[in-house]
Amino acid sequence: MSYDDKPHEECGVFGIFDPDRQAVLETYYGLFALQHRGQESAGITVSDGQEMQTFKGMGLVTEVFRNLPEKEGYIGIGHVRYSTTGSSIPCNVQPLQAEGQHGSFALAHNGNLTNTIALRRRLLQGGSTFQTTMDTEVIIKLLARSREKRVEDQIKEVMGEIRGAYALVSCTNHALYGVRDPYGYRPLVIGKTEHGWVLASETPALDLIGATFYRDVQPGEIITIDEKGVHSEFFTGHKPAHGGICSFEYIYFARPDSIMNGQSIYEARLEMGRQLWKEAHFDGDVVMSVPDSGNVAAMGYAEASGIPFGEGLLKNKYMGRTFIKPGQKNREIAVRMKLNPIRRNVEGKRIVLIDDSIVRGTTSGIIINLLRKMGAREINLLISSPPVCYPCFFGIDTAERKQLIGAKYPVDKIREIIGADKLHYLSEEGLAKAIKEIPKEDMCMACFNGRYPEAVPGWGLDKETGEPVNE
């Protein structure tokens, strides 16, 4: 169990094609930079142009690859995982490797398909067998069964069948491929090395290996990288009216030093803090954050309000994954293992506390109680996102709707439950202003308002009210 009460990203992906670099080493570095996107497992596939091998295991990147594989190769893909579809078990570790009409190929997937059950049933009826419980295996089975001659045409055929969120990296013994779904839910960028090219979920993976940011993979785009360079094609079978770029990438998931779809994550979070000040005008003696995810928004709030920023919660940076069993007492211990108040900075203070989100509400209440015990005189909580009221079906692990505190209670009742003196969530309009490089209609805010960019099983709109309903 994670110590916190946050949504979790499914995974991060990385790929490289560079004749002058060791693919296994560069992929290791790339995955290290993407570790925040998944801590359950890690894997690397490498090809030397003739033979392909995959190495993977459960745990952090540094745990799985205590000794790097000695496989030589210049083509590689990698994956770090947090499970949404499929259990956290060894057989579900990616990349997945298979044999197709062009020989060996491997694939890694960030996102979540919404029609997995129907596709899996069809494949089973057609004689396929499955070794994992992941929707990624559905994609790789569909690719292997395609009769199209070109890999790009195989990908287009599969894109015509799958629905939902996918940022894919794939490789054969001759090329590297990158694919992004038509809505652009999950991020994927292209980087340039001196003699090759890189694909990654986020730009810090490029920075770490000395690659230069080239551009984002566009929604619906298929990228091929081979000895002749970079080639681009688009899947045109389905053109959504609007995009579905995940707003939570900007609020919480992405590293602050990332540039995503042309938007600086750091600047967006600063502006979220400024927008919170414009909307709430909560006064206090000091602005504090729930580290690390609330740090930048708190600095934005301090800048806009003129209230000094101070460190009130010290984070234990040496704590990795925790295995705390459920229960209120155990949750409190888990939070204390991660965060501890600094009495000198808290005692007697009116605190403006900034966090990025509230999901179930359990952790927020524990943190506020810790600050009270350290002598905080007043705690006014600001959240740099709207209330999370609906589950995500596109690659984020959120709780069921019945577990979401924002779905069950109005804001004032939530404030009472968690013990804050005041509580304000950033509005959708304020969030859209903060992510200013992306039009609001191209962002997915379904976890706040239930308006999913595309149909999802079990959800629809009430014919009279137009509100989302669980069918």
C-alpha positions as CSV (number, residue, x, y, z in Angstrom):
1,M,0.0,0.0,0.0
2,S,1.2,3.5,-0.8
3,Y,1.6,5.9,2.2
4,D,-0.3,8.6,0.4
5,D,-3.9,9.2,-0.7
6,K,-3.2,10.2,-4.3
7,P,-4.1,9.0,-7.8
8,H,-1.3,7.0,-9.3
9,E,0.1,7.0,-12.9
10,E,0.2,3.7,-14.7
11,C,3.7,3.9,-16.1
12,G,6.4,5.6,-18.1
13,V,8.0,4.5,-21.4
14,F,11.3,5.1,-23.1
15,G,12.9,4.2,-26.4
16,I,16.2,4.8,-28.2
17,F,17.7,4.2,-31.7
18,D,21.3,5.2,-31.7
19,P,24.2,3.3,-33.4
20,D,26.8,5.1,-31.2
21,R,25.2,4.4,-27.8
22,Q,24.6,1.3,-25.6
23,A,20.8,1.0,-25.7
24,V,20.7,-0.9,-22.4
25,L,22.6,1.8,-20.5
26,E,20.7,4.7,-22.0
27,T,17.4,3.0,-21.4
28,Y,18.3,2.4,-17.8
29,Y,19.1,6.1,-17.4
30,G,15.8,7.1,-19.1
31,L,13.8,4.8,-16.8
32,F,15.6,6.2,-13.8
33,A,14.3,9.7,-14.8
34,L,10.8,8.3,-15.2
35,Q,10.7,6.4,-11.9
36,H,8.1,8.7,-10.5
37,R,5.6,7.3,-13.0
38,G,5.7,3.8,-11.6
39,Q,7.5,2.0,-8.8
40,E,6.2,-1.6,-9.0
41,S,8.3,-3.0,-11.8
42,A,10.8,-2.1,-14.5
43,G,11.9,-3.7,-17.8
44,I,14.2,-3.2,-20.8
45,T,14.3,-4.8,-24.3
46,V,17.4,-4.4,-26.4
47,S,18.2,-5.4,-30.0
48,D,21.6,-5.5,-31.8
49,G,19.9,-5.6,-35.2
50,Q,19.9,-9.4,-35.2
51,E,18.7,-10.6,-31.9
52,M,16.3,-9.2,-29.2
53,Q,16.3,-9.8,-25.5
54,T,14.1,-8.6,-22.7
55,F,15.2,-8.1,-19.0
56,K,12.7,-7.2,-16.3
57,G,11.6,-7.7,-12.8
58,M,9.6,-6.4,-9.8
59,G,10.8,-3.3,-8.0
60,L,12.4,0.0,-8.6
61,V,14.8,0.5,-11.6
62,T,17.8,0.4,-9.3
63,E,16.5,-2.8,-7.6
64,V,15.7,-4.6,-10.9
65,F,19.0,-3.7,-12.6
66,R,21.6,-3.9,-9.8
67,N,23.8,-5.3,-12.5
68,L,23.0,-4.1,-16.0
69,P,22.6,-6.8,-18.6
70,E,25.6,-7.2,-20.9
71,K,23.5,-7.4,-24.0
72,E,25.0,-5.3,-26.8
73,G,22.5,-3.3,-28.9
74,Y,21.6,0.1,-30.3
75,I,17.8,-0.2,-30.3
76,G,16.0,-0.4,-26.9
77,I,12.7,0.3,-25.2
78,G,12.0,0.4,-21.5
79,H,9.1,0.6,-19.0
80,V,8.3,1.5,-15.4
81,R,4.9,0.4,-14.1
82,Y,2.2,1.2,-11.6
83,S,-0.7,-1.2,-12.3
84,T,-4.2,0.0,-13.2
85,T,-5.4,-2.8,-15.6
86,G,-3.8,-6.0,-14.5
87,S,-2.4,-7.1,-11.1
88,S,1.0,-6.2,-9.7
89,I,2.6,-9.6,-10.4
90,P,5.8,-10.7,-12.3
91,C,4.0,-11.9,-15.5
92,N,2.6,-8.4,-15.9
93,V,6.0,-6.7,-16.1
94,Q,6.7,-4.9,-19.4
95,P,8.0,-4.6,-22.1
96,L,6.3,-7.6,-23.6
97,Q,8.1,-9.5,-26.4
98,A,6.6,-11.6,-29.1
99,E,7.1,-13.1,-32.6
100,G,5.4,-11.6,-35.6
101,Q,5.7,-11.8,-39.4
102,H,8.7,-9.5,-39.3
103,G,10.4,-11.5,-36.5
104,S,10.8,-10.4,-32.9
105,F,9.1,-7.3,-31.6
106,A,8.5,-5.8,-28.2
107,L,6.1,-3.3,-26.9
108,A,5.6,-1.1,-23.8
109,H,2.4,0.8,-23.0
110,N,1.4,3.8,-20.9
111,G,-2.4,4.2,-20.5
112,N,-5.5,2.1,-20.3
113,L,-7.8,0.7,-22.9
114,T,-11.5,1.0,-22.4
115,N,-12.6,-1.9,-24.7
116,T,-10.1,-4.5,-23.4
117,I,-12.8,-7.0,-22.2
118,A,-14.5,-7.2,-25.6
119,L,-11.2,-7.5,-27.5
120,R,-9.8,-10.1,-25.2
121,R,-13.0,-12.2,-25.5
122,R,-12.7,-12.0,-29.3
123,L,-9.1,-13.1,-29.3
124,L,-9.8,-16.0,-26.9
125,Q,-12.6,-17.1,-29.2
126,G,-10.2,-17.0,-32.1
127,G,-7.7,-19.3,-30.3
128,S,-5.4,-16.9,-28.6
129,T,-4.1,-17.6,-25.2
130,F,-2.9,-15.0,-22.6
131,Q,0.0,-15.1,-20.2
132,T,-0.8,-11.8,-18.4
133,T,-3.9,-9.9,-17.3
134,M,-2.8,-6.6,-19.0
135,D,-4.5,-4.8,-21.8
136,T,-1.0,-4.4,-23.2
137,E,-1.0,-8.1,-24.2
138,V,-4.3,-7.5,-26.1
139,I,-2.4,-4.8,-28.2
140,I,0.6,-7.1,-28.9
141,K,-1.7,-10.0,-29.8
142,L,-3.6,-7.8,-32.3
143,L,-0.3,-6.7,-33.8
144,A,1.0,-10.2,-34.1
145,R,-2.3,-11.4,-35.9
146,S,-2.3,-8.5,-38.4
147,R,-1.8,-9.5,-42.0
148,E,-0.7,-6.0,-43.1
149,K,2.8,-6.1,-44.6
150,R,4.2,-2.8,-43.2
151,V,4.6,-2.4,-39.4
152,E,3.0,1.1,-39.7
153,D,-0.1,-0.4,-41.4
154,Q,-0.3,-3.1,-38.7
155,I,-0.3,-0.3,-36.1
156,K,-3.0,1.6,-38.0
157,E,-5.1,-1.5,-38.1
158,V,-4.8,-2.0,-34.4
159,M,-5.5,1.7,-33.6
160,G,-8.7,1.2,-35.5
161,E,-9.8,-1.5,-33.0
162,I,-8.6,-0.3,-29.6
163,R,-10.2,2.5,-27.6
164,G,-8.9,4.5,-24.7
165,A,-5.5,5.9,-23.8
166,Y,-2.2,4.6,-25.2
167,A,1.3,6.1,-25.5
168,L,3.3,3.1,-27.0
169,V,6.9,2.5,-27.7
170,S,7.8,-0.6,-29.7
171,C,10.8,-2.0,-31.5
172,T,11.8,-4.7,-34.0
173,N,15.3,-5.7,-34.8
174,H,15.4,-2.8,-37.4
175,A,13.4,0.1,-36.1
176,L,11.9,1.9,-33.1
177,Y,8.2,3.0,-33.1
178,G,6.2,5.5,-31.1
179,V,2.4,5.8,-31.1
180,R,0.0,8.2,-29.4
181,D,-3.8,7.7,-29.3
182,P,-6.0,10.2,-31.2
183,Y,-7.0,12.0,-28.1
184,G,-3.5,12.5,-26.7
185,Y,-4.4,11.4,-23.2
186,R,-0.9,10.3,-22.2
187,P,2.3,12.2,-23.2
188,L,5.2,11.1,-25.5
189,V,8.1,13.2,-26.7
190,I,10.9,12.9,-29.3
191,G,14.5,13.7,-28.5
192,K,17.6,14.0,-30.7
193,T,21.0,12.6,-29.8
194,E,24.1,13.3,-31.9
195,H,23.6,10.2,-34.0
196,G,20.2,8.9,-33.1
197,W,16.7,9.5,-31.7
198,V,14.9,9.0,-28.4
199,L,11.2,8.6,-27.3
200,A,10.1,9.2,-23.7
201,S,7.1,9.9,-21.6
202,E,8.7,13.1,-20.3
203,T,11.5,15.5,-21.2
204,P,13.7,14.9,-18.1
205,A,14.5,11.5,-19.5
206,L,16.0,13.3,-22.5
207,D,17.9,15.7,-20.3
208,L,19.5,12.9,-18.3
209,I,21.1,11.2,-21.3
210,G,22.0,14.5,-23.1
211,A,19.4,14.4,-25.8
212,T,17.8,17.5,-27.1
213,F,14.0,18.0,-27.1
214,Y,12.8,17.8,-30.7
215,R,9.0,17.8,-30.4
216,D,5.9,16.1,-28.9
217,V,4.4,13.1,-30.7
218,Q,1.1,14.4,-31.8
219,P,-2.3,12.7,-31.0
220,G,-3.0,10.0,-33.6
221,E,0.6,10.0,-34.8
222,I,2.8,7.0,-35.6
223,I,6.6,7.7,-35.4
224,T,9.1,5.3,-37.1
225,I,12.8,5.7,-36.3
226,D,15.3,3.7,-38.4
227,E,18.7,4.1,-40.0
228,K,17.2,6.6,-42.4
229,G,15.9,8.9,-39.6
230,V,12.5,9.8,-38.3
231,H,9.3,9.2,-40.3
232,S,5.8,10.3,-39.4
233,E,2.3,9.0,-40.4
234,F,-1.1,9.6,-38.9
235,F,-4.0,7.3,-38.0
236,T,-7.0,8.9,-39.7
237,G,-9.6,6.4,-39.0
238,H,-10.9,8.3,-36.0
239,K,-10.8,12.1,-35.6
240,P,-12.1,13.3,-32.2
241,A,-13.7,16.7,-32.1
242,H,-11.6,17.6,-29.1
243,G,-8.5,16.3,-27.4
244,G,-8.2,14.5,-24.1
245,I,-4.8,15.7,-22.7
246,C,-4.8,14.7,-19.1
247,S,-5.0,17.7,-16.8
248,F,-3.6,15.7,-13.9
249,E,-0.3,15.4,-15.6
250,Y,0.1,19.1,-15.0
251,I,-1.3,19.1,-11.5
252,Y,0.5,16.1,-10.0
253,F,2.0,13.3,-12.2
254,A,4.7,14.9,-14.3
255,R,8.0,16.1,-12.9
256,P,8.1,19.9,-12.4
257,D,11.0,20.2,-14.8
258,S,9.1,18.6,-17.6
259,I,7.8,20.4,-20.7
260,M,4.6,18.7,-21.9
261,N,2.6,19.6,-25.0
262,G,4.4,22.9,-25.1
263,Q,3.6,23.7,-21.4
264,S,6.1,24.1,-18.7
265,I,4.9,22.0,-15.7
266,Y,6.7,24.3,-13.3
267,E,5.1,27.4,-14.7
268,A,1.6,25.8,-14.8
269,R,1.9,24.9,-11.1
270,L,3.1,28.3,-10.1
271,E,0.1,29.7,-11.9
272,M,-2.2,27.3,-10.1
273,G,-1.0,28.8,-6.9
274,R,-1.6,32.4,-8.2
275,Q,-5.1,31.4,-9.3
276,L,-5.8,30.0,-5.8
277,W,-4.9,33.4,-4.3
278,K,-7.2,35.1,-6.8
279,E,-10.1,32.8,-6.0
280,A,-9.8,32.3,-2.2
281,H,-7.7,35.1,-0.7
282,F,-7.0,33.0,2.4
283,D,-4.8,35.0,4.7
284,G,-2.2,33.6,7.2
285,D,1.2,34.0,8.7
286,V,2.9,31.5,6.4
287,V,2.3,29.5,3.2
288,M,3.3,25.9,3.5
289,S,3.1,22.9,1.1
290,V,2.4,19.2,1.4
291,P,5.7,18.1,-0.1
292,D,6.7,17.5,-2.8
293,S,3.6,17.7,-5.0
294,G,2.3,21.0,-3.4
295,N,5.6,22.8,-3.4
296,V,5.5,24.8,-6.6
297,A,1.8,25.8,-6.3
298,A,2.6,27.0,-2.7
299,M,5.4,29.2,-4.0
300,G,3.0,30.7,-6.6
301,Y,0.4,31.4,-3.8
302,A,3.1,33.0,-1.7
303,E,4.3,35.1,-4.6
304,A,0.8,36.3,-5.4
305,S,-0.3,36.9,-1.8
306,G,2.9,38.4,-0.4
307,I,2.6,35.9,2.5
308,P,6.1,34.3,3.2
309,F,6.7,30.7,2.1
310,G,8.0,28.4,4.8
311,E,8.8,24.8,5.2
312,G,6.4,23.2,7.7
313,L,6.5,19.5,6.8
314,L,9.9,17.7,6.4
315,K,9.8,14.9,3.9
316,N,11.9,11.8,4.5
317,K,13.7,11.5,1.2
318,Y,15.1,8.1,1.9
319,M,11.8,6.4,2.2
320,G,10.9,4.3,-0.8
321,R,7.8,2.2,-1.2
322,T,6.0,1.2,2.0
323,F,4.0,-1.9,2.8
324,I,1.6,-0.6,5.4
325,K,-1.5,-2.5,6.0
326,P,-4.9,-0.7,5.9
327,G,-6.3,0.8,9.1
328,Q,-6.3,4.3,10.6
329,K,-3.4,3.7,13.0
330,N,-1.3,2.2,10.2
331,R,-2.1,5.0,7.9
332,E,-1.0,7.5,10.5
333,I,2.3,5.7,11.0
334,A,2.8,5.6,7.2
335,V,2.3,9.4,6.9
336,R,4.7,10.0,9.9
337,M,7.3,7.8,8.1
338,K,7.1,10.2,5.2
339,L,6.3,13.6,6.7
340,N,7.0,15.2,10.0
341,P,6.1,18.8,11.1
342,I,8.8,21.3,12.0
343,R,7.5,22.6,15.4
344,R,9.5,25.9,15.2
345,N,7.8,26.9,11.9
346,V,4.3,25.6,12.8
347,E,3.7,26.5,16.5
348,G,1.3,29.4,16.9
349,K,1.1,30.1,13.2
350,R,-1.9,30.7,11.0
351,I,-1.0,28.3,8.1
352,V,-2.1,28.5,4.5
353,L,-1.5,24.9,3.4
354,I,-1.3,23.9,-0.3
355,D,-1.8,20.4,-1.7
356,D,-2.5,19.2,-5.2
357,S,-5.5,17.0,-4.6
358,I,-7.7,15.1,-2.2
359,V,-8.9,11.7,-3.2
360,R,-10.3,9.7,-0.2
361,G,-9.5,12.4,2.4
362,T,-7.6,10.1,4.8
363,T,-4.1,11.6,4.4
364,S,-5.3,15.2,4.5
365,G,-7.0,14.7,7.8
366,I,-3.8,13.0,9.3
367,I,-1.6,15.8,8.1
368,I,-3.9,18.5,9.5
369,N,-4.0,16.7,12.8
370,L,-0.2,16.5,12.9
371,L,0.1,20.2,12.4
372,R,-2.5,20.8,15.1
373,K,-0.5,18.7,17.6
374,M,2.6,20.8,16.8
375,G,0.6,24.0,17.8
376,A,-0.7,25.4,14.6
377,R,-3.3,28.1,15.4
378,E,-5.2,27.9,12.2
379,I,-5.0,25.7,9.1
380,N,-6.5,27.0,5.8
381,L,-6.2,24.3,3.1
382,L,-6.1,25.1,-0.6
383,I,-6.1,22.4,-3.3
384,S,-4.6,23.1,-6.7
385,S,-7.2,21.0,-8.5
386,P,-11.0,20.8,-8.5
387,P,-12.6,18.1,-6.4
388,V,-12.0,14.6,-7.7
389,C,-15.5,13.2,-8.1
390,Y,-15.2,10.6,-10.9
391,P,-13.0,7.6,-11.6
392,C,-10.5,7.6,-14.5
393,F,-10.6,5.0,-17.3
394,F,-7.5,6.3,-19.2
395,G,-4.5,5.2,-17.3
396,I,-4.7,6.7,-13.8
397,D,-5.4,4.6,-10.8
398,T,-8.1,6.4,-8.9
399,A,-10.5,5.0,-6.3
400,E,-14.0,3.9,-7.1
401,R,-16.5,6.7,-7.1
402,K,-18.0,5.6,-3.8
403,Q,-14.6,6.0,-2.2
404,L,-14.0,9.5,-3.5
405,I,-14.7,12.1,-0.8
406,G,-15.4,14.8,-3.4
407,A,-18.2,12.6,-4.9
408,K,-19.8,12.0,-1.5
409,Y,-19.7,15.4,0.2
410,P,-19.9,19.1,-0.5
411,V,-16.8,21.2,0.2
412,D,-17.9,22.4,3.6
413,K,-18.5,18.9,4.8
414,I,-15.1,17.8,3.5
415,R,-13.5,20.7,5.4
416,E,-15.3,19.4,8.6
417,I,-14.2,15.8,8.1
418,I,-10.5,16.6,7.5
419,G,-10.4,19.2,10.3
420,A,-9.4,22.3,8.3
421,D,-10.5,25.8,9.3
422,K,-11.1,26.7,5.7
423,L,-11.0,24.7,2.4
424,H,-10.9,25.8,-1.2
425,Y,-10.4,23.8,-4.4
426,L,-9.2,25.5,-7.6
427,S,-12.0,25.9,-10.1
428,E,-11.9,24.3,-13.6
429,E,-11.6,27.8,-15.0
430,G,-8.6,28.6,-12.8
431,L,-7.0,25.3,-13.8
432,A,-7.5,26.0,-17.5
433,K,-5.9,29.5,-17.1
434,A,-2.9,27.9,-15.4
435,I,-2.4,25.4,-18.2
436,K,-2.5,28.2,-20.6
437,E,-0.6,26.7,-23.5
438,I,-3.4,24.1,-24.1
439,P,-7.0,25.1,-25.0
440,K,-9.4,24.0,-22.4
441,E,-11.4,21.9,-24.9
442,D,-8.3,19.8,-25.6
443,M,-7.9,18.8,-21.9
444,C,-9.5,15.9,-20.1
445,M,-11.1,17.0,-16.8
446,A,-13.3,14.0,-16.5
447,C,-12.1,13.1,-13.0
448,F,-13.6,16.4,-11.9
449,N,-16.8,16.7,-14.0
450,G,-17.5,13.2,-15.4
451,R,-17.4,14.4,-19.0
452,Y,-15.3,11.7,-20.6
453,P,-13.8,12.6,-24.0
454,E,-15.1,9.3,-25.4
455,A,-17.5,6.6,-24.3
456,V,-16.5,4.4,-21.5
457,P,-18.3,1.2,-20.4
458,G,-20.9,1.7,-17.7
459,W,-21.1,5.5,-17.9
460,G,-23.4,7.8,-19.8
461,L,-25.3,11.1,-19.5
462,D,-28.7,11.5,-17.9
463,K,-31.1,12.5,-20.6
464,E,-32.9,15.1,-18.5
465,T,-30.0,16.7,-16.5
466,G,-27.1,16.0,-18.8
467,E,-25.1,14.9,-15.8
468,P,-22.8,11.9,-15.9
469,V,-24.4,8.7,-14.5
470,N,-23.1,5.3,-13.7
471,E,-25.3,3.0,-15.8
